[in-house]
Amino acid sequence: MPIYLYIDILVILFPFLLSFDKKVAYYKKWKYLFPAILLSGAFFVAWDMLFTHLQVWSFNPAFLLGINLGNLPLEEVLFFWVVPFSCVFVYEVLIAYIPKDFLLPYSSKINLLFLAFFTVFGLIFSSKIYTLFQCLLLVLTLIYHIRFTKVSYLGRFYAAYAICLIPFLIMNGFLTSLPIVIYNDAFNSGIRIGTIPIEDSFYCLLLLLVNITIYEHFKKADSH
């Protein structure tokens, strides 16, 4: 039974149906969103393929369609479309319905807090390839935003991440408890939120931040 596919459909269903809400008008922003998802997805799919090859994680065929792209099941590739689509939708809903960005004054401090945390966490578990690589990418991405950009969307981003983390963990809970995705603890910290490696919550942060960074870049470029 292709349960992973059903999860992908469920993740994107309501954000897609609500994309035509007049106040959010998410469908009008798809011209920025889809290129952002395509660019970020190329990187994340390549990473996924490499780590699947290294057996950092594997997939249970009992819950899949049986259609593969390289060494990845189709459902896993779709993950990199449906999750960003839905998370950026949450981001746009916050912009449309909550005019004040309450986290904007604290975004710089949140950046530094995350930077310190991921640096320390990555060093502690530097022998674990999934943990180290995840933390390294987050540290580099945060340094880029702290050092080289003066963007105004990070408060909204952190609010959207906090909201999206809840359904993301629910989704991952199904993926890891059945299990559909099987993690090799030799490659991660071994710290879990229920059945979910804690690194997956970091992964959600990186996935959303990369997509919104590219998405906002295209929006800004179109406004000039």
C-alpha positions in Angstrom: 0.0 0.0 0.0 1.6 3.3 -1.1 1.1 5.1 2.3 4.0 7.5 1.6 2.1 8.8 -1.5 -1.0 9.3 0.5 0.9 11.3 3.1 2.4 13.5 0.3 -1.1 14.1 -1.1 -2.5 15.0 2.4 0.4 17.4 3.1 -0.3 19.4 -0.1 -4.1 19.1 -0.4 -5.3 21.8 1.9 -2.6 24.4 1.1 -3.4 23.8 -2.6 -7.2 24.2 -2.1 -6.7 27.4 0.0 -4.2 28.9 -2.5 -7.1 30.7 -4.1 -8.1 32.6 -0.9 -8.5 36.2 -2.0 -6.5 37.7 0.8 -3.5 35.3 0.5 -3.7 34.8 -3.3 -1.0 32.2 -3.1 -1.6 31.1 -6.6 -0.3 34.5 -7.9 3.1 33.8 -6.2 3.6 30.4 -7.8 5.8 32.0 -10.5 8.3 32.7 -7.8 7.6 29.6 -5.7 8.1 26.8 -8.4 11.5 28.0 -9.5 12.6 28.2 -5.9 11.3 24.7 -5.2 13.0 23.4 -8.4 16.4 24.9 -7.5 16.4 23.9 -3.8 14.9 20.5 -4.7 17.8 19.7 -7.1 20.2 20.2 -4.2 18.2 18.2 -1.6 17.4 15.4 -4.0 21.2 15.1 -4.8 21.9 15.0 -1.1 19.2 12.4 -0.5 20.5 10.2 -3.2 24.0 10.4 -1.8 23.0 9.5 1.8 20.7 6.7 0.5 23.7 5.3 -1.3 25.8 5.6 1.9 22.9 3.8 3.7 22.4 6.7 6.1 18.7 5.9 5.6 16.7 3.5 3.5 13.0 3.0 2.4 10.6 0.3 3.1 9.1 -1.0 -0.2 6.0 -2.3 1.5 4.7 1.3 1.7 5.8 2.6 -1.7 4.5 2.6 -5.2 7.6 0.9 -6.5 8.5 3.7 -8.9 12.1 5.0 -8.4 14.1 7.9 -9.7 17.6 6.8 -9.3 17.9 5.2 -5.9 15.0 7.3 -4.5 11.3 6.3 -4.5 9.0 8.7 -6.3 7.3 9.6 -3.1 10.6 10.9 -1.6 11.2 13.1 -4.6 7.7 14.5 -4.3 8.4 15.3 -0.6 10.7 18.1 -1.8 7.8 19.7 -3.6 4.9 19.2 -1.3 6.6 20.2 1.9 8.1 23.5 0.6 4.8 24.3 -1.2 2.9 23.9 2.1 5.4 25.6 4.4 5.7 28.7 2.1 1.9 28.8 2.1 2.0 29.1 5.9 4.6 31.8 5.5 2.3 33.7 3.1 -0.8 33.3 5.3 1.1 34.9 8.2 2.0 37.9 6.0 -1.6 38.2 4.8 -3.4 37.8 8.1 -1.0 39.1 10.8 0.2 42.5 9.6 2.8 42.9 12.4 5.9 40.9 12.3 6.3 40.2 16.1 9.6 38.3 15.8 11.4 40.8 13.6 13.0 42.7 16.5 14.4 39.3 17.8 15.4 37.7 14.5 19.1 38.7 14.8 19.3 37.1 18.3 17.5 34.0 17.1 20.0 33.8 14.3 22.9 33.9 16.7 21.2 31.4 19.1 20.7 28.9 16.3 24.2 29.5 15.0 25.7 28.8 18.4 23.5 25.7 18.9 24.2 24.1 15.6 27.9 24.8 15.9 28.1 23.1 19.3 25.8 20.2 18.3 27.7 19.6 15.1 31.0 19.5 17.0 29.7 17.1 19.7 28.5 14.7 17.0 31.1 15.4 14.4 31.7 11.6 13.8 28.0 11.3 12.7 27.7 12.2 9.0 24.0 13.1 9.0 24.4 15.3 12.1 27.6 16.9 11.0 26.5 17.7 7.4 23.1 19.0 8.6 24.7 21.3 11.2 27.4 22.5 8.8 24.9 23.5 6.2 22.8 25.3 8.7 25.8 27.1 10.1 26.9 28.2 6.6 23.3 29.3 5.7 22.9 31.3 8.9 26.4 33.0 8.5 25.3 34.0 5.0 22.2 35.7 6.4 24.0 37.3 9.3 27.0 38.5 7.4 25.9 39.2 3.9 22.2 40.0 3.8 20.0 42.6 5.4 16.6 40.9 4.8 13.4 41.7 6.6 11.7 38.4 6.3 13.5 36.3 9.0 10.9 37.1 11.7 8.2 35.8 9.5 10.3 32.9 8.5 10.9 31.8 12.2 7.2 32.1 12.9 6.4 30.0 9.9 9.0 27.4 10.9 7.6 27.2 14.4 4.1 26.5 13.0 5.3 24.2 10.2 7.4 22.1 12.6 4.2 20.6 14.2 2.7 19.1 11.0 6.2 18.2 9.8 6.9 16.2 12.9 3.5 14.5 12.6 4.3 13.6 9.0 7.7 12.3 10.0 6.2 10.4 12.9 4.2 8.3 10.4 7.3 7.9 8.2 9.5 6.7 11.0 7.1 4.7 13.1 5.6 2.4 10.4 8.5 2.7 9.3 8.6 4.0 5.8 11.9 5.7 6.1 14.5 3.7 8.2 17.4 5.6 9.7 20.7 4.1 10.5 21.7 5.4 13.9 25.3 4.9 13.1 25.1 8.1 11.1 23.1 10.3 13.5 23.2 11.5 17.1 20.7 8.8 18.3 18.6 11.6 19.9 15.0 11.1 18.9 11.7 13.0 19.2 9.6 9.9 19.6 10.7 7.8 16.6 12.1 10.9 14.7 15.8 11.7 14.7 16.2 15.2 16.1 18.2 16.1 13.0 15.0 16.0 11.0 13.8 19.1 12.8 17.0 20.8 11.7 16.4 19.5 8.2 13.0 21.2 8.2 14.6 24.5 9.2 17.2 24.3 6.4 14.6 23.1 3.8 12.3 26.0 4.6 15.0 28.6 4.9 16.6 27.7 1.6 13.2 27.8 -0.2 12.1 31.1 1.3 15.5 32.7 0.6 15.3 31.8 -3.1 11.6 32.6 -3.2 12.1 36.0 -1.7 15.0 36.7 -4.1 12.7 36.0 -7.1 10.0 38.2 -5.6 12.4 41.1 -5.0 14.0 40.8 -8.5 10.5 41.0 -10.1 9.6 44.1 -8.1 12.5 46.1 -9.6 
